[in-house]
Amino acid sequence: MDRPASVQPVISAKDLCLTFETNDGPVHALSNIELTIDEGDFVSFIGPSGCGKTTLLRVIADLEQPTSGKIAVNGMSPEEARLNRAYGYVFQAPALYPWRTIAGNVALPLEIMGLDAKEREERIARNMELVNLKGFEKKYPWQLSGGMQQRASIARALAVEPKLLLMDEPFGALDEIVRDHLNDQLHQLWAKTNKTVVFVTHSIPEAVYLSTKIVVLCPRPGRIYDVIESDLPRQRTLDIRETPEFLKIAHRVREGLKAGHSYDD
């Protein structure tokens, strides 16, 4: 679907390259990345280890700087977007402070922002409810399961009220049953908030279930092999994974991964 000329993309990357200089010579992490992500999209980056998924996410977040090319986040440079708190970032591990309660962890970026106590309490309550952790505000991270800890980290990212949510394999370390449950909850959260989400994953079912757009990357150098627009209905449940429509998209992703990666390397 063509985007109206008046609509500015949330993320726009043109001819983006990143090369790391190492003692063994240059490593071409990203090569000629061309990508547009629109408001309200849920975009998954999928590919084998070393293909640049997390590196591309970190470039969007201004945690890595490209060697060449252009990238804009909400019409700004990544640095401006970071300074303006235009995005929330969810890491692979929850990264919660063990000496702070769950509410205290969610409150941390709000304290840094200098919000008053009343505003902090309102945001904590609102986002704890969004991730289904209401009633756990006074618990400590060690008292929660891994899945609940990751939901708390999502609440913390949402508390700054970003339009863009960047998620780096947030469910990768969880077992399949918990992962399925959190996939369903994340999809519901996305539908409620209409955030733009960029999500890194190794899982084909996860990418297809969650996404409106799937970006298949391949390694050496890291580049985009395919961009798949999903025609699955916006409202969906996990049962959709058994449908021919879902399996067709999953097959295209799988074929892209096989074609873009040589297992003889």
C-alpha positions in Angstrom: 0.0 0.0 0.0 1.4 3.4 -1.0 1.8 5.9 1.7 0.2 9.4 1.1 2.9 12.0 0.4 1.8 14.1 3.3 2.4 11.3 5.8 5.9 11.4 7.4 7.3 8.0 8.3 8.2 7.3 11.9 11.5 5.8 10.7 13.2 6.4 7.4 16.6 4.8 6.4 18.3 5.5 3.1 21.5 3.7 1.9 22.4 3.1 5.6 25.8 1.4 6.2 27.7 0.6 9.3 31.2 -0.8 9.4 33.0 -1.8 12.7 36.8 -1.6 12.6 38.4 -4.5 14.4 41.9 -5.9 14.9 41.0 -8.5 12.3 39.9 -5.9 9.8 36.6 -4.2 9.0 33.2 -5.9 9.8 30.4 -4.7 7.5 27.5 -4.9 10.0 24.9 -3.1 7.8 25.0 -2.5 4.1 22.7 -0.3 2.0 19.7 -0.5 4.3 16.5 1.1 2.8 13.6 1.0 5.1 10.4 3.0 5.8 8.3 2.4 8.9 4.9 4.2 9.3 3.0 5.2 12.3 1.1 2.3 13.9 3.2 -0.3 12.2 4.4 -3.4 14.1 7.7 -4.3 12.3 9.8 -7.4 13.1 13.4 -7.8 12.2 14.2 -11.4 11.7 17.4 -13.2 10.5 20.2 -15.5 11.7 22.7 -14.4 14.3 25.2 -11.8 13.0 22.8 -10.4 10.3 22.6 -7.0 12.0 19.1 -7.1 13.6 20.1 -5.7 16.9 22.7 -3.3 15.3 20.0 -1.8 13.2 17.7 -1.4 16.2 20.6 0.3 18.1 21.2 2.7 15.2 17.6 3.7 15.4 18.1 4.3 19.2 21.3 6.3 18.7 23.3 3.6 20.5 25.4 3.0 17.4 26.3 5.6 14.7 26.1 4.6 11.0 29.2 4.9 8.9 27.2 6.4 6.0 23.7 7.0 4.7 20.8 8.7 6.4 18.3 7.8 9.1 15.5 9.8 10.6 13.3 9.0 13.6 10.1 11.0 13.8 11.6 13.5 11.4 14.6 14.0 13.7 18.1 12.5 13.9 18.3 9.5 16.2 20.3 11.6 18.7 17.5 14.3 18.8 14.9 11.5 19.1 16.8 10.0 22.1 17.2 13.4 23.8 13.5 14.1 23.2 12.6 10.7 24.7 10.7 9.8 21.4 11.1 6.1 22.0 11.1 3.5 24.7 13.6 0.6 24.6 13.1 -2.9 25.9 16.3 -5.0 26.2 16.7 -8.7 25.9 17.0 -9.0 29.7 14.5 -7.0 32.0 17.4 -5.0 33.6 15.4 -4.2 36.7 17.1 -2.8 39.8 16.8 -5.5 42.5 16.7 -3.0 45.4 13.7 -1.1 43.8 10.1 -2.3 43.9 8.4 -2.9 40.5 6.7 0.5 40.9 10.1 2.0 41.7 11.6 0.5 38.6 8.8 1.9 36.4 9.2 5.2 38.1 12.9 5.6 37.5 12.8 7.3 34.0 10.0 9.5 35.3 12.2 10.6 38.3 15.0 11.4 35.8 12.5 13.5 33.8 11.6 15.4 36.9 7.9 14.6 37.0 6.1 15.3 40.2 4.9 12.5 42.5 1.3 12.7 41.4 2.1 12.4 37.7 4.5 9.6 38.4 1.9 7.7 40.4 -0.7 8.1 37.6 1.7 6.9 34.9 2.9 3.9 37.0 -0.7 2.8 37.7 -1.8 3.3 34.1 1.1 1.3 32.6 1.1 -1.4 35.3 -2.5 -2.1 34.3 -1.6 -2.0 30.6 0.8 -4.9 31.1 -1.5 -6.8 33.5 0.7 -6.2 36.6 -1.8 -4.3 38.7 -1.3 -5.4 42.4 2.4 -6.1 42.0 3.6 -2.6 42.5 5.2 -3.3 45.9 6.9 -6.6 44.9 10.6 -6.8 44.1 12.0 -8.2 40.8 13.2 -11.4 42.5 9.6 -12.1 43.6 8.3 -12.2 40.0 8.7 -14.7 37.2 10.9 -14.0 34.2 7.8 -13.1 32.1 6.4 -10.8 34.7 9.8 -9.1 35.0 9.9 -8.5 31.2 6.3 -7.0 31.4 7.6 -4.7 34.1 10.4 -3.5 31.8 7.8 -2.9 29.1 5.7 -0.8 31.5 8.9 1.2 32.3 9.5 1.8 28.6 5.9 2.9 28.1 5.9 5.2 31.1 7.8 7.9 29.2 4.8 7.9 26.8 6.8 7.3 23.6 5.2 7.0 20.2 7.8 4.4 19.3 8.7 1.2 21.1 12.0 -0.6 20.3 12.2 -4.2 21.5 15.3 -6.3 21.3 14.3 -10.0 21.6 12.4 -9.4 24.8 11.0 -12.9 25.0 13.9 -14.9 23.7 15.0 -16.4 27.0 11.4 -17.5 28.0 9.9 -21.0 27.5 7.4 -21.5 24.7 4.2 -21.4 26.7 5.2 -18.2 28.5 6.4 -16.7 25.2 3.0 -17.5 23.5 1.2 -15.8 26.4 3.3 -12.7 26.2 3.0 -12.6 22.4 -0.7 -12.5 22.8 -0.5 -9.8 25.6 1.9 -7.7 23.5 -0.4 -7.9 20.5 -3.3 -6.7 22.7 -1.2 -3.9 24.1 -0.2 -2.7 20.6 -3.9 -2.7 19.6 -4.8 -0.7 22.6 -2.0 1.9 22.4 -1.5 2.1 18.6 2.3 2.5 19.3 4.7 2.0 16.4 6.8 -1.1 17.4 10.1 -2.3 16.0 10.8 -5.8 17.3 13.8 -8.1 17.0 13.3 -11.8 17.0 14.7 -15.2 15.8 11.2 -16.8 15.9 9.3 -17.1 12.6 5.9 -17.7 14.4 6.5 -14.8 16.7 7.4 -12.5 13.8 4.4 -13.5 11.7 1.9 -13.4 14.6 2.9 -10.0 15.9 3.7 -8.0 12.7 2.2 -5.8 10.1 5.5 -5.9 8.3 8.4 -8.5 8.5 11.9 -7.4 7.5 14.1 -10.4 6.7 17.8 -9.7 7.0 20.8 -11.8 5.9 24.4 -11.6 7.0 27.9 -10.8 5.6 27.2 -8.0 5.2 24.0 -7.3 7.1 21.4 -6.3 4.6 17.6 -6.6 3.9 16.7 -9.6 1.8 12.9 -9.2 1.9 10.2 -7.0 3.3 6.9 -8.8 3.7 3.7 -6.9 4.2 1.2 -9.0 6.3 -2.4 -9.2 5.2 -3.5 -10.9 8.4 -6.4 -9.1 10.2 -5.3 -6.6 12.8 -7.5 -8.3 15.4 -6.1 -11.8 15.8 -5.6 -14.6 18.4 -2.9 -17.3 18.6 -5.3 -19.7 16.8 -4.5 -17.8 13.6 -1.2 -19.6 13.5 -3.0 -22.7 12.1 -4.6 -20.9 9.2 -3.4 -21.2 5.6 -2.9 -17.4 5.4 -0.5 -17.5 8.4 1.4 -20.5 7.1 1.8 -18.9 3.7 3.6 -15.8 5.2 5.6 -18.1 7.5 6.7 -20.1 4.5 7.9 -16.9 2.7 9.8 -15.8 5.8 11.5 -19.3 6.0 12.4 -19.3 2.3 13.9 -15.8 2.7 16.0 -16.9 5.6 17.2 -19.9 3.7 18.0 -18.0 0.5 19.7 -15.2 2.3 22.0 -17.3 4.4 24.6 -19.8 3.3 25.1 -22.5 5.9 28.4 -23.4 4.3 30.0 -20.1 5.6 
